[in-house]
Amino acid sequence: MAAANLSVSSAEDDDVFSSQFAALLKPIRELTKQGCWELKIAEKLDEYIHYIQDLPIEVNVNGEQMKLDFAKAAMVVQNSVQIYSKKVENLWLLLQDVIEFLSSHG
């Protein structure tokens, strides 16, 4: 019986995780320039911290609590870094375009 509860809890955990943090789990190539700017990384990471704070490291014997999945946590951090670096790259390219425009019309 506990194993059945554990699998339901794990499935519910996956659904909550996927719906709340889907933007941080997408491959970087799927983000458009506009989508990259619209994604608020700090807010999403703050939500994720609040989400995992109450999760135990291990599941209870009864299987009622969710388990912190370190692989998912690593994915969130890794993808957040990639999104941030993409924002920096896009900003750099934008600044290069502005400098080029100003120097040619200067």
Residue pairs with C-beta under 8 A, 6 or more apart in sequence:
2 61
2 62
2 63
3 63
5 62
5 63
5 64
6 59
6 63
9 59
9 63
9 64
9 65
9 66
10 66
10 67
12 66
13 66
13 67
13 69
16 51
17 51
17 69
17 72
18 25
20 47
20 48
20 51
21 44
21 47
21 48
21 51
21 76
23 39
23 44
24 41
24 44
24 45
24 48
24 75
24 76
24 79
24 80
24 83
25 75
25 76
25 79
26 79
28 79
28 82
28 83
28 86
31 39
31 83
31 86
33 90
36 83
36 86
36 87
36 90
37 87
37 90
39 83
41 80
41 83
41 84
41 87
44 80
45 76
45 80
48 76
52 68
52 73
55 65
55 66
55 67
55 68
56 65
56 66
56 67
56 68
57 67
57 68
58 67
59 65
59 66
59 67
